[in-house]
Each structure stands twice: as structure tokens, then as C-alpha cells.
């Protein structure tokens, strides 16, 4: 995406509206954090932080 113009990034998803100009920087920050913490993968959601928290808590409950 770093070689794409903002208009093309916006076409990728409705979620990109308002975020197209910062998504590449955010992805690079995420990759660096993953390297530092030793994560091999990450789950990305376009539903927001609250949705992610609900899923995480639900998964914790399933493990009990």
C-alpha cells in the first residue's frame, strides 16, 4: 500500500474512509511491535476495538 495513492487505498474498504492517510504508518508500527514481541501473526478486525475485546473475552471463556 505504500506505493498507492490515498484514493486507491480508500477503494480497498469502507473502513479506510478517514484512515487511508495513516494506514501504512499504522501497519509498519504493528509489524515492528510484532517483531519486538515475537508475534508470528495478528488478527485484524474492521469492527473496532470493542468488538475485538468481546471476541477475546469470549475466546478466554471457551478455554475454561
mmCIF file of the N, C-alpha and C atoms, coordinates in Angstrom:
data_MODEL
# 
_entry.id   MODEL 
# 
loop_
_atom_site.group_PDB 
_atom_site.id 
_atom_site.type_symbol 
_atom_site.label_atom_id 
_atom_site.label_alt_id 
_atom_site.label_comp_id 
_atom_site.label_asym_id 
_atom_site.label_entity_id 
_atom_site.label_seq_id 
_atom_site.pdbx_PDB_ins_code 
_atom_site.Cartn_x 
_atom_site.Cartn_y 
_atom_site.Cartn_z 
_atom_site.occupancy 
_atom_site.B_iso_or_equiv 
_atom_site.pdbx_formal_charge 
_atom_site.auth_seq_id 
_atom_site.auth_comp_id 
_atom_site.auth_asym_id 
_atom_site.auth_atom_id 
_atom_site.pdbx_PDB_model_num 
ATOM 1   N N  . UNK A 1 1  ? 0.807   -1.200  0.000  1.00 0.00 ? 1  UNK A N  1 
ATOM 2   C CA . UNK A 1 1  ? 0.000   0.000   0.000  1.00 0.00 ? 1  UNK A CA 1 
ATOM 3   C C  . UNK A 1 1  ? 0.850   1.264   0.000  1.00 0.00 ? 1  UNK A C  1 
ATOM 4   N N  . UNK A 1 2  ? 2.101   1.138   0.391  1.00 0.00 ? 2  UNK A N  1 
ATOM 5   C CA . UNK A 1 2  ? 2.924   2.342   0.483  1.00 0.00 ? 2  UNK A CA 1 
ATOM 6   C C  . UNK A 1 2  ? 3.114   3.022   -0.870 1.00 0.00 ? 2  UNK A C  1 
ATOM 7   N N  . UNK A 1 3  ? 2.947   2.284   -1.949 1.00 0.00 ? 3  UNK A N  1 
ATOM 8   C CA . UNK A 1 3  ? 3.083   2.874   -3.283 1.00 0.00 ? 3  UNK A CA 1 
ATOM 9   C C  . UNK A 1 3  ? 1.775   3.347   -3.875 1.00 0.00 ? 3  UNK A C  1 
ATOM 10  N N  . UNK A 1 4  ? 0.698   3.180   -3.135 1.00 0.00 ? 4  UNK A N  1 
ATOM 11  C CA . UNK A 1 4  ? -0.628  3.549   -3.631 1.00 0.00 ? 4  UNK A CA 1 
ATOM 12  C C  . UNK A 1 4  ? -0.980  4.977   -3.226 1.00 0.00 ? 4  UNK A C  1 
ATOM 13  N N  . UNK A 1 5  ? -1.805  5.628   -4.047 1.00 0.00 ? 5  UNK A N  1 
ATOM 14  C CA . UNK A 1 5  ? -2.302  6.954   -3.662 1.00 0.00 ? 5  UNK A CA 1 
ATOM 15  C C  . UNK A 1 5  ? -3.483  6.765   -2.711 1.00 0.00 ? 5  UNK A C  1 
ATOM 16  N N  . UNK A 1 6  ? -3.806  7.801   -1.973 1.00 0.00 ? 6  UNK A N  1 
ATOM 17  C CA . UNK A 1 6  ? -4.857  7.722   -0.963 1.00 0.00 ? 6  UNK A CA 1 
ATOM 18  C C  . UNK A 1 6  ? -6.195  7.317   -1.574 1.00 0.00 ? 6  UNK A C  1 
ATOM 19  N N  . UNK A 1 7  ? -6.483  7.817   -2.770 1.00 0.00 ? 7  UNK A N  1 
ATOM 20  C CA . UNK A 1 7  ? -7.754  7.469   -3.419 1.00 0.00 ? 7  UNK A CA 1 
ATOM 21  C C  . UNK A 1 7  ? -7.846  5.966   -3.673 1.00 0.00 ? 7  UNK A C  1 
ATOM 22  N N  . UNK A 1 8  ? -6.744  5.343   -4.079 1.00 0.00 ? 8  UNK A N  1 
ATOM 23  C CA . UNK A 1 8  ? -6.746  3.904   -4.319 1.00 0.00 ? 8  UNK A CA 1 
ATOM 24  C C  . UNK A 1 8  ? -6.852  3.108   -3.018 1.00 0.00 ? 8  UNK A C  1 
ATOM 25  N N  . UNK A 1 9  ? -6.226  3.606   -1.965 1.00 0.00 ? 9  UNK A N  1 
ATOM 26  C CA . UNK A 1 9  ? -6.323  2.932   -0.660 1.00 0.00 ? 9  UNK A CA 1 
ATOM 27  C C  . UNK A 1 9  ? -7.764  2.973   -0.170 1.00 0.00 ? 9  UNK A C  1 
ATOM 28  N N  . UNK A 1 10 ? -8.432  4.095   -0.353 1.00 0.00 ? 10 UNK A N  1 
ATOM 29  C CA . UNK A 1 10 ? -9.835  4.226   0.081  1.00 0.00 ? 10 UNK A CA 1 
ATOM 30  C C  . UNK A 1 10 ? -10.728 3.218   -0.629 1.00 0.00 ? 10 UNK A C  1 
ATOM 31  N N  . UNK A 1 11 ? -10.391 2.863   -1.845 1.00 0.00 ? 11 UNK A N  1 
ATOM 32  C CA . UNK A 1 11 ? -11.197 1.909   -2.616 1.00 0.00 ? 11 UNK A CA 1 
ATOM 33  C C  . UNK A 1 11 ? -11.096 0.484   -2.071 1.00 0.00 ? 11 UNK A C  1 
ATOM 34  N N  . UNK A 1 12 ? -10.096 0.203   -1.248 1.00 0.00 ? 12 UNK A N  1 
ATOM 35  C CA . UNK A 1 12 ? -9.900  -1.142  -0.730 1.00 0.00 ? 12 UNK A CA 1 
ATOM 36  C C  . UNK A 1 12 ? -11.008 -1.559  0.240  1.00 0.00 ? 12 UNK A C  1 
ATOM 37  N N  . UNK A 1 13 ? -11.517 -0.613  1.004  1.00 0.00 ? 13 UNK A N  1 
ATOM 38  C CA . UNK A 1 13 ? -12.507 -0.943  2.031  1.00 0.00 ? 13 UNK A CA 1 
ATOM 39  C C  . UNK A 1 13 ? -13.185 0.324   2.513  1.00 0.00 ? 13 UNK A C  1 
ATOM 40  N N  . UNK A 1 14 ? -14.443 0.190   2.941  1.00 0.00 ? 14 UNK A N  1 
ATOM 41  C CA . UNK A 1 14 ? -15.145 1.324   3.531  1.00 0.00 ? 14 UNK A CA 1 
ATOM 42  C C  . UNK A 1 14 ? -14.449 1.784   4.810  1.00 0.00 ? 14 UNK A C  1 
ATOM 43  N N  . UNK A 1 15 ? -13.764 0.877   5.466  1.00 0.00 ? 15 UNK A N  1 
ATOM 44  C CA . UNK A 1 15 ? -13.065 1.184   6.713  1.00 0.00 ? 15 UNK A CA 1 
ATOM 45  C C  . UNK A 1 15 ? -11.968 2.219   6.482  1.00 0.00 ? 15 UNK A C  1 
ATOM 46  N N  . UNK A 1 16 ? -11.448 2.276   5.294  1.00 0.00 ? 16 UNK A N  1 
ATOM 47  C CA . UNK A 1 16 ? -10.344 3.185   5.001  1.00 0.00 ? 16 UNK A CA 1 
ATOM 48  C C  . UNK A 1 16 ? -10.765 4.650   5.022  1.00 0.00 ? 16 UNK A C  1 
ATOM 49  N N  . UNK A 1 17 ? -12.064 4.929   4.965  1.00 0.00 ? 17 UNK A N  1 
ATOM 50  C CA . UNK A 1 17 ? -12.515 6.309   4.994  1.00 0.00 ? 17 UNK A CA 1 
ATOM 51  C C  . UNK A 1 17 ? -12.037 6.977   6.282  1.00 0.00 ? 17 UNK A C  1 
ATOM 52  N N  . UNK A 1 18 ? -11.279 8.034   6.153  1.00 0.00 ? 18 UNK A N  1 
ATOM 53  C CA . UNK A 1 18 ? -10.739 8.734   7.308  1.00 0.00 ? 18 UNK A CA 1 
ATOM 54  C C  . UNK A 1 18 ? -9.446  8.146   7.848  1.00 0.00 ? 18 UNK A C  1 
ATOM 55  N N  . UNK A 1 19 ? -9.030  7.001   7.310  1.00 0.00 ? 19 UNK A N  1 
ATOM 56  C CA . UNK A 1 19 ? -7.815  6.352   7.796  1.00 0.00 ? 19 UNK A CA 1 
ATOM 57  C C  . UNK A 1 19 ? -6.810  6.083   6.680  1.00 0.00 ? 19 UNK A C  1 
ATOM 58  N N  . UNK A 1 20 ? -7.194  6.336   5.470  1.00 0.00 ? 20 UNK A N  1 
ATOM 59  C CA . UNK A 1 20 ? -6.352  5.997   4.323  1.00 0.00 ? 20 UNK A CA 1 
ATOM 60  C C  . UNK A 1 20 ? -4.986  6.663   4.392  1.00 0.00 ? 20 UNK A C  1 
ATOM 61  N N  . UNK A 1 21 ? -4.921  7.842   4.973  1.00 0.00 ? 21 UNK A N  1 
ATOM 62  C CA . UNK A 1 21 ? -3.659  8.565   5.014  1.00 0.00 ? 21 UNK A CA 1 
ATOM 63  C C  . UNK A 1 21 ? -2.715  8.078   6.111  1.00 0.00 ? 21 UNK A C  1 
ATOM 64  N N  . UNK A 1 22 ? -3.211  7.253   7.051  1.00 0.00 ? 22 UNK A N  1 
ATOM 65  C CA . UNK A 1 22 ? -2.359  6.784   8.146  1.00 0.00 ? 22 UNK A CA 1 
ATOM 66  C C  . UNK A 1 22 ? -2.211  5.261   8.204  1.00 0.00 ? 22 UNK A C  1 
ATOM 67  N N  . UNK A 1 23 ? -2.906  4.540   7.325  1.00 0.00 ? 23 UNK A N  1 
ATOM 68  C CA . UNK A 1 23 ? -2.936  3.082   7.410  1.00 0.00 ? 23 UNK A CA 1 
ATOM 69  C C  . UNK A 1 23 ? -1.554  2.460   7.187  1.00 0.00 ? 23 UNK A C  1 
ATOM 70  N N  . UNK A 1 24 ? -0.761  3.001   6.296  1.00 0.00 ? 24 UNK A N  1 
ATOM 71  C CA . UNK A 1 24 ? 0.571   2.437   6.042  1.00 0.00 ? 24 UNK A CA 1 
ATOM 72  C C  . UNK A 1 24 ? 1.460   2.614   7.268  1.00 0.00 ? 24 UNK A C  1 
ATOM 73  N N  . UNK A 1 25 ? 1.432   3.790   7.862  1.00 0.00 ? 25 UNK A N  1 
ATOM 74  C CA . UNK A 1 25 ? 2.229   4.013   9.078  1.00 0.00 ? 25 UNK A CA 1 
ATOM 75  C C  . UNK A 1 25 ? 1.771   3.084   10.194 1.00 0.00 ? 25 UNK A C  1 
ATOM 76  N N  . UNK A 1 26 ? 0.465   2.920   10.343 1.00 0.00 ? 26 UNK A N  1 
ATOM 77  C CA . UNK A 1 26 ? -0.066  2.014   11.358 1.00 0.00 ? 26 UNK A CA 1 
ATOM 78  C C  . UNK A 1 26 ? 0.365   0.578   11.133 1.00 0.00 ? 26 UNK A C  1 
ATOM 79  N N  . UNK A 1 27 ? 0.371   0.149   9.877  1.00 0.00 ? 27 UNK A N  1 
ATOM 80  C CA . UNK A 1 27 ? 0.800   -1.214  9.552  1.00 0.00 ? 27 UNK A CA 1 
ATOM 81  C C  . UNK A 1 27 ? 2.279   -1.409  9.878  1.00 0.00 ? 27 UNK A C  1 
ATOM 82  N N  . UNK A 1 28 ? 3.094   -0.417  9.601  1.00 0.00 ? 28 UNK A N  1 
ATOM 83  C CA . UNK A 1 28 ? 4.525   -0.517  9.918  1.00 0.00 ? 28 UNK A CA 1 
ATOM 84  C C  . UNK A 1 28 ? 4.759   -0.563  11.427 1.00 0.00 ? 28 UNK A C  1 
ATOM 85  N N  . UNK A 1 29 ? 4.008   0.227   12.168 1.00 0.00 ? 29 UNK A N  1 
ATOM 86  C CA . UNK A 1 29 ? 4.115   0.196   13.635 1.00 0.00 ? 29 UNK A CA 1 
ATOM 87  C C  . UNK A 1 29 ? 3.714   -1.182  14.152 1.00 0.00 ? 29 UNK A C  1 
ATOM 88  N N  . UNK A 1 30 ? 2.610   -1.715  13.633 1.00 0.00 ? 30 UNK A N  1 
ATOM 89  C CA . UNK A 1 30 ? 2.161   -3.049  14.033 1.00 0.00 ? 30 UNK A CA 1 
ATOM 90  C C  . UNK A 1 30 ? 3.232   -4.094  13.748 1.00 0.00 ? 30 UNK A C  1 
ATOM 91  N N  . UNK A 1 31 ? 3.826   -4.049  12.567 1.00 0.00 ? 31 UNK A N  1 
ATOM 92  C CA . UNK A 1 31 ? 4.871   -5.020  12.217 1.00 0.00 ? 31 UNK A CA 1 
ATOM 93  C C  . UNK A 1 31 ? 6.068   -4.939  13.162 1.00 0.00 ? 31 UNK A C  1 
ATOM 94  N N  . UNK A 1 32 ? 6.473   -3.735  13.522 1.00 0.00 ? 32 UNK A N  1 
ATOM 95  C CA . UNK A 1 32 ? 7.596   -3.580  14.442 1.00 0.00 ? 32 UNK A CA 1 
ATOM 96  C C  . UNK A 1 32 ? 7.270   -4.121  15.826 1.00 0.00 ? 32 UNK A C  1 
ATOM 97  N N  . UNK A 1 33 ? 6.071   -3.828  16.304 1.00 0.00 ? 33 UNK A N  1 
ATOM 98  C CA . UNK A 1 33 ? 5.654   -4.353  17.610 1.00 0.00 ? 33 UNK A CA 1 
ATOM 99  C C  . UNK A 1 33 ? 5.621   -5.880  17.568 1.00 0.00 ? 33 UNK A C  1 
ATOM 100 N N  . UNK A 1 34 ? 5.117   -6.432  16.480 1.00 0.00 ? 34 UNK A N  1 
ATOM 101 C CA . UNK A 1 34 ? 5.075   -7.891  16.344 1.00 0.00 ? 34 UNK A CA 1 
ATOM 102 C C  . UNK A 1 34 ? 6.475   -8.486  16.380 1.00 0.00 ? 34 UNK A C  1 
ATOM 103 N N  . UNK A 1 35 ? 7.414   -7.841  15.707 1.00 0.00 ? 35 UNK A N  1 
ATOM 104 C CA . UNK A 1 35 ? 8.804   -8.323  15.719 1.00 0.00 ? 35 UNK A CA 1 
ATOM 105 C C  . UNK A 1 35 ? 9.384   -8.280  17.132 1.00 0.00 ? 35 UNK A C  1 
ATOM 106 N N  . UNK A 1 36 ? 9.196   -7.161  17.803 1.00 0.00 ? 36 UNK A N  1 
ATOM 107 C CA . UNK A 1 36 ? 9.741   -6.977  19.151 1.00 0.00 ? 36 UNK A CA 1 
ATOM 108 C C  . UNK A 1 36 ? 9.154   -7.995  20.118 1.00 0.00 ? 36 UNK A C  1 
ATOM 109 N N  . UNK A 1 37 ? 7.851   -8.242  20.032 1.00 0.00 ? 37 UNK A N  1 
ATOM 110 C CA . UNK A 1 37 ? 7.171   -9.146  20.953 1.00 0.00 ? 37 UNK A CA 1 
ATOM 111 C C  . UNK A 1 37 ? 7.215   -10.606 20.505 1.00 0.00 ? 37 UNK A C  1 
ATOM 112 N N  . UNK A 1 38 ? 7.719   -10.847 19.297 1.00 0.00 ? 38 UNK A N  1 
ATOM 113 C CA . UNK A 1 38 ? 7.842   -12.214 18.801 1.00 0.00 ? 38 UNK A CA 1 
ATOM 114 C C  . UNK A 1 38 ? 6.542   -12.824 18.308 1.00 0.00 ? 38 UNK A C  1 
ATOM 115 N N  . UNK A 1 39 ? 5.599   -11.987 17.873 1.00 0.00 ? 39 UNK A N  1 
ATOM 116 C CA . UNK A 1 39 ? 4.335   -12.494 17.343 1.00 0.00 ? 39 UNK A CA 1 
ATOM 117 C C  . UNK A 1 39 ? 4.491   -12.873 15.886 1.00 0.00 ? 39 UNK A C  1 
ATOM 118 N N  . UNK A 1 40 ? 3.987   -14.045 15.519 1.00 0.00 ? 40 UNK A N  1 
ATOM 119 C CA . UNK A 1 40 ? 4.049   -14.500 14.135 1.00 0.00 ? 40 UNK A CA 1 
ATOM 120 C C  . UNK A 1 40 ? 2.827   -14.055 13.342 1.00 0.00 ? 40 UNK A C  1 
ATOM 121 N N  . UNK A 1 41 ? 1.743   -13.754 14.039 1.00 0.00 ? 41 UNK A N  1 
ATOM 122 C CA . UNK A 1 41 ? 0.529   -13.353 13.337 1.00 0.00 ? 41 UNK A CA 1 
ATOM 123 C C  . UNK A 1 41 ? -0.298  -12.421 14.197 1.00 0.00 ? 41 UNK A C  1 
ATOM 124 N N  . UNK A 1 42 ? -1.224  -11.732 13.547 1.00 0.00 ? 42 UNK A N  1 
ATOM 125 C CA . UNK A 1 42 ? -2.141  -10.839 14.239 1.00 0.00 ? 42 UNK A CA 1 
ATOM 126 C C  . UNK A 1 42 ? -3.505  -10.958 13.576 1.00 0.00 ? 42 UNK A C  1 
ATOM 127 N N  . UNK A 1 43 ? -4.533  -10.791 14.360 1.00 0.00 ? 43 UNK A N  1 
ATOM 128 C CA . UNK A 1 43 ? -5.882  -10.778 13.822 1.00 0.00 ? 43 UNK A CA 1 
ATOM 129 C C  . UNK A 1 43 ? -6.328  -9.333  13.722 1.00 0.00 ? 43 UNK A C  1 
ATOM 130 N N  . UNK A 1 44 ? -6.789  -8.955  12.563 1.00 0.00 ? 44 UNK A N  1 
ATOM 131 C CA . UNK A 1 44 ? -7.206  -7.582  12.323 1.00 0.00 ? 44 UNK A CA 1 
ATOM 132 C C  . UNK A 1 44 ? -8.705  -7.578  12.055 1.00 0.00 ? 44 UNK A C  1 
ATOM 133 N N  . UNK A 1 45 ? -9.405  -6.663  12.700 1.00 0.00 ? 45 UNK A N  1 
ATOM 134 C CA . UNK A 1 45 ? -10.849 -6.554  12.531 1.00 0.00 ? 45 UNK A CA 1 
ATOM 135 C C  . UNK A 1 45 ? -11.213 -5.154  12.076 1.00 0.00 ? 45 UNK A C  1 
ATOM 136 N N  . UNK A 1 46 ? -12.201 -5.077  11.233 1.00 0.00 ? 46 UNK A N  1 
ATOM 137 C CA . UNK A 1 46 ? -12.683 -3.757  10.822 1.00 0.00 ? 46 UNK A CA 1 
ATOM 138 C C  . UNK A 1 46 ? -13.890 -3.329  11.643 1.00 0.00 ? 46 UNK A C  1 
ATOM 139 N N  . UNK A 1 47 ? -14.162 -4.053  12.717 1.00 0.00 ? 47 UNK A N  1 
ATOM 140 C CA . UNK A 1 47 ? -15.326 -3.763  13.547 1.00 0.00 ? 47 UNK A CA 1 
ATOM 141 C C  . UNK A 1 47 ? -14.997 -2.886  14.746 1.00 0.00 ? 47 UNK A C  1 
ATOM 142 N N  . UNK A 1 48 ? -13.746 -2.634  15.044 1.00 0.00 ? 48 UNK A N  1 
ATOM 143 C CA . UNK A 1 48 ? -13.407 -1.741  16.137 1.00 0.00 ? 48 UNK A CA 1 
ATOM 144 C C  . UNK A 1 48 ? -12.880 -2.468  17.362 1.00 0.00 ? 48 UNK A C  1 
ATOM 145 N N  . UNK A 1 49 ? -12.358 -1.691  18.292 1.00 0.00 ? 49 UNK A N  1 
ATOM 146 C CA . UNK A 1 49 ? -11.706 -2.216  19.482 1.00 0.00 ? 49 UNK A CA 1 
ATOM 147 C C  . UNK A 1 49 ? -12.687 -2.968  20.375 1.00 0.00 ? 49 UNK A C  1 
ATOM 148 N N  . UNK A 1 50 ? -13.874 -2.414  20.585 1.00 0.00 ? 50 UNK A N  1 
ATOM 149 C CA . UNK A 1 50 ? -14.842 -3.086  21.467 1.00 0.00 ? 50 UNK A CA 1 
ATOM 150 C C  . UNK A 1 50 ? -15.192 -4.475  20.959 1.00 0.00 ? 50 UNK A C  1 
ATOM 151 N N  . UNK A 1 51 ? -15.370 -4.615  19.665 1.00 0.00 ? 51 UNK A N  1 
ATOM 152 C CA . UNK A 1 51 ? -15.665 -5.918  19.083 1.00 0.00 ? 51 UNK A CA 1 
ATOM 153 C C  . UNK A 1 51 ? -14.516 -6.885  19.349 1.00 0.00 ? 51 UNK A C  1 
ATOM 154 N N  . UNK A 1 52 ? -13.303 -6.421  19.173 1.00 0.00 ? 52 UNK A N  1 
ATOM 155 C CA . UNK A 1 52 ? -12.129 -7.254  19.436 1.00 0.00 ? 52 UNK A CA 1 
ATOM 156 C C  . UNK A 1 52 ? -12.046 -7.706  20.882 1.00 0.00 ? 52 UNK A C  1 
ATOM 157 N N  . UNK A 1 53 ? -12.380 -6.815  21.795 1.00 0.00 ? 53 UNK A N  1 
ATOM 158 C CA . UNK A 1 53 ? -12.360 -7.160  23.219 1.00 0.00 ? 53 UNK A CA 1 
ATOM 159 C C  . UNK A 1 53 ? -13.415 -8.228  23.516 1.00 0.00 ? 53 UNK A C  1 
ATOM 160 N N  . UNK A 1 54 ? -14.585 -8.080  22.934 1.00 0.00 ? 54 UNK A N  1 
ATOM 161 C CA . UNK A 1 54 ? -15.643 -9.074  23.136 1.00 0.00 ? 54 UNK A CA 1 
ATOM 162 C C  . UNK A 1 54 ? -15.194 -10.437 22.630 1.00 0.00 ? 54 UNK A C  1 
ATOM 163 N N  . UNK A 1 55 ? -14.611 -10.493 21.453 1.00 0.00 ? 55 UNK A N  1 
ATOM 164 C CA . UNK A 1 55 ? -14.125 -11.755 20.891 1.00 0.00 ? 55 UNK A CA 1 
ATOM 165 C C  . UNK A 1 55 ? -13.046 -12.355 21.786 1.00 0.00 ? 55 UNK A C  1 
ATOM 166 N N  . UNK A 1 56 ? -12.099 -11.530 22.238 1.00 0.00 ? 56 UNK A N  1 
ATOM 167 C CA . UNK A 1 56 ? -11.025 -12.020 23.101 1.00 0.00 ? 56 UNK A CA 1 
ATOM 168 C C  . UNK A 1 56 ? -11.583 -12.623 24.384 1.00 0.00 ? 56 UNK A C  1 
ATOM 169 N N  . UNK A 1 57 ? -12.517 -11.934 25.012 1.00 0.00 ? 57 UNK A N  1 
ATOM 170 C CA . UNK A 1 57 ? -13.102 -12.425 26.252 1.00 0.00 ? 57 UNK A CA 1 
ATOM 171 C C  . UNK A 1 57 ? -13.903 -13.697 26.023 1.00 0.00 ? 57 UNK A C  1 
ATOM 172 N N  . UNK A 1 58 ? -14.604 -13.763 24.910 1.00 0.00 ? 58 UNK A N  1 
ATOM 173 C CA . UNK A 1 58 ? -15.369 -14.962 24.568 1.00 0.00 ? 58 UNK A CA 1 
ATOM 174 C C  . UNK A 1 58 ? -14.436 -16.146 24.380 1.00 0.00 ? 58 UNK A C  1 
ATOM 175 N N  . UNK A 1 59 ? -13.314 -15.916 23.682 1.00 0.00 ? 59 UNK A N  1 
ATOM 176 C CA . UNK A 1 59 ? -12.336 -16.992 23.480 1.00 0.00 ? 59 UNK A CA 1 
ATOM 177 C C  . UNK A 1 59 ? -11.743 -17.453 24.800 1.00 0.00 ? 59 UNK A C  1 
ATOM 178 N N  . UNK A 1 60 ? -11.496 -16.525 25.707 1.00 0.00 ? 60 UNK A N  1 
ATOM 179 C CA . UNK A 1 60 ? -10.990 -16.903 27.034 1.00 0.00 ? 60 UNK A CA 1 
ATOM 180 C C  . UNK A 1 60 ? -11.982 -17.811 27.737 1.00 0.00 ? 60 UNK A C  1 
ATOM 181 N N  . UNK A 1 61 ? -13.260 -17.479 27.658 1.00 0.00 ? 61 UNK A N  1 
ATOM 182 C CA . UNK A 1 61 ? -14.302 -18.274 28.275 1.00 0.00 ? 61 UNK A CA 1 
ATOM 183 C C  . UNK A 1 61 ? -14.409 -19.668 27.663 1.00 0.00 ? 61 UNK A C  1 
ATOM 184 N N  . UNK A 1 62 ? -14.127 -19.790 26.394 1.00 0.00 ? 62 UNK A N  1 
ATOM 185 C CA . UNK A 1 62 ? -14.199 -21.086 25.702 1.00 0.00 ? 62 UNK A CA 1 
ATOM 186 C C  . UNK A 1 62 ? -13.075 -22.009 26.152 1.00 0.00 ? 62 UNK A C  1 
ATOM 187 N N  . UNK A 1 63 ? -11.961 -21.454 26.618 1.00 0.00 ? 63 UNK A N  1 
ATOM 188 C CA . UNK A 1 63 ? -10.808 -22.256 27.029 1.00 0.00 ? 63 UNK A CA 1 
ATOM 189 C C  . UNK A 1 63 ? -10.982 -22.840 28.415 1.00 0.00 ? 63 UNK A C  1 
ATOM 190 N N  . UNK A 1 64 ? -11.936 -22.328 29.202 1.00 0.00 ? 64 UNK A N  1 
ATOM 191 C CA . UNK A 1 64 ? -12.124 -22.785 30.585 1.00 0.00 ? 64 UNK A CA 1 
ATOM 192 C C  . UNK A 1 64 ? -12.838 -24.110 30.636 1.00 0.00 ? 64 UNK A C  1 
# 
